[in-house]
Amino acid sequence: MTTDDPNSARVTWRTSHVPSDPIGQRLKTVSMLTRQIGRKIGESMGVNVTDMAALEHLLNTGPMTPGQLAEHLKVTTAAATQIVDRLERAGHVARERRAHDRRKVCVVPVEASIDRAFAQLAPMIDGLDGVIAGLAPAERAVIERFLDQVVDVYGAVAGLPSSSGPGPQC
């Protein structure tokens, strides 16, 4: 007997695509925990998920124009302006004009905000540093190769080039 219930197909797809391999399960767990940590930091900083994504991008790549930020976030320039407005009101970013071209406005993370975000990440970073320090050179080589491949898969799905250097600078 077949069912015409559209939810049945979704449940079947989800259950058939749950990683059964222990490595796949751990990658799924790391992915879920990463999102939870991002939400936790965003909540503690008083920003929503979209604003946190913008702030995270600025922290990782450095100052950029609102237009560059819009391009990265895949939002309109008007939406990016609203995001920057909210982040600026919350004290997380500042708009700065460049000395060589006063027409160009760059969005710059505020140092106190950077410190606050990294203070929350410090226990995780320290813990990971300890785990990495305990690896033998042969283990490191295998893990690095595996993680490079994982990054390439994620990058391909995200539509990013396989070797992404620093982002656009202001």
N, C-alpha and C positions, 0 to 999 in steps of 0.2 A: 504494500500500500504506500503510495507517495503522498507527500504533504505539499500543500501550496503555501505553507506558512513561510514568509520571507525570513522570519527570525530563526527558523530551523537551519537555513543555509548559512547564516552568520555564525551560529553556534558551531556548526560542523566545521566551517572554515577555521574559526578560532581554535577549536580543540585539535584540529589536525595540524595546526601551525605552532603549537606550543612546543618549545624546544625540548626534545627528549634526551638529548645529549647533555651530560653534566656541564660541559663548557658552555653550551648554548644557554642553559638555565642560569649559569652564573653571569653571563653577559646580560641576560634579561634582568637579573637582580641588580647588577651594577647600573644599568640604564634607569631602572625604576628609582633606585636610591639617589642617583644623580639628579633626577627631576625633583625628588622630595627635598633634597638639600637646597636646590635652587629656589623652590617655593618657600622653604624655611628662611633662607637669607632674604628673599624678597619681602616676606611678611615682616621680618625684624627691621627692615629698612623702610617699610611703609610704602612699597611699590607693588604694582600688579605684575602679572607674568610677562606681559608685553614690555613694560618699562624695564623689568629686570633683564630681559633678553637684550634690550638696547644698552643698558648699563654694562652688562657682561661683555658685549661686543666692544664697547668703548674701553673697558678695562684691559681687554686682550689685545686690541689693535692700536689703541691710542686715539688721539683727537681726529675728528673727521667732520665734514660738513653735514648739515641736516640732510642734504640730498644723498650723500653717500650712505648715511645711516638708513634712509628710506629704501635705498636700493638693497642693502643687506637684509633688512627686515621684510622686504617684499611688501611694503606699504606705500601709499601715496606720500608725496612731499608734505601735503597738508596734515596727514596723520602723523608723520615723523615730527612735524613742528609741534603738534599737540603732545607727543611723547616727551620731546625735549622741554617743552613748557612745564609739564608735570615734574620731570626730573630736576629742573632748575628750581621750581618752587620748593621742592623737598630738600634742596641743598646738595644734590648729588652731582650735578654738572654745572658748568658755567659756559656762557657764550663768550668767545674771545675773537676780536678782529686781529687779523695778521698784520704785522708791521709793514711788510712788503706790499700788501694789497688790502687796504682797509675795507674794500667791498666784500671780502671773503670772511664769512663767519664760521668759526670752528667750534664744535661742541667738545668740551674738555672735562674729563672726570675731576671732581674736587678731591683733593688729597685726603681729607678727613673721611670721605666716603670710601675711597680706596682702602684706607687703613681699616675701616669698619668691616668691609667685606672680607678682607684677607684675615682679619682677626678671627672671624667665624670659620674660615677655611683652615686655619693653622693646625688644629688638632688632626684633621684629615690629612693634610700635607705632611705633617710630622710622622703620622702613622705610616703613610705610604713610603716616605723616605726610609723608615726603618725596615719595612718589608723589602724594598729594593736593595738596601745595603746588605741584607742577608742572602742575596742571591749569588750563586757561583757564576763565574763568567759564562760557562756553557748554558746555564739556565737563562741568563740575561739575553744571550743571543737568540735563543728559541722564542722567548717571550717578546723581544723586540720585533722579530720577524712576524710573529703572529699578530701583534698589535698594529704593525704597519699595514698588514692585510685587512684587519678590521677597520682601520681608519680609511683605507681606500674604498671598502664597501660602503661605509657610512657616507663618505664624501661623494661617491657616485650617486647614492640615493638622494643626497641633499643637493646634488647638482654642482658640487664644488670640484675644482681641479684637484688631481691626486697629490700634487705637492703645493700646498698653499703656503706661501710666504706671508710676510706681514701684509696687512690690509692697506687700503689707501690711507695716505697720510694727508693731513690738512696743511 
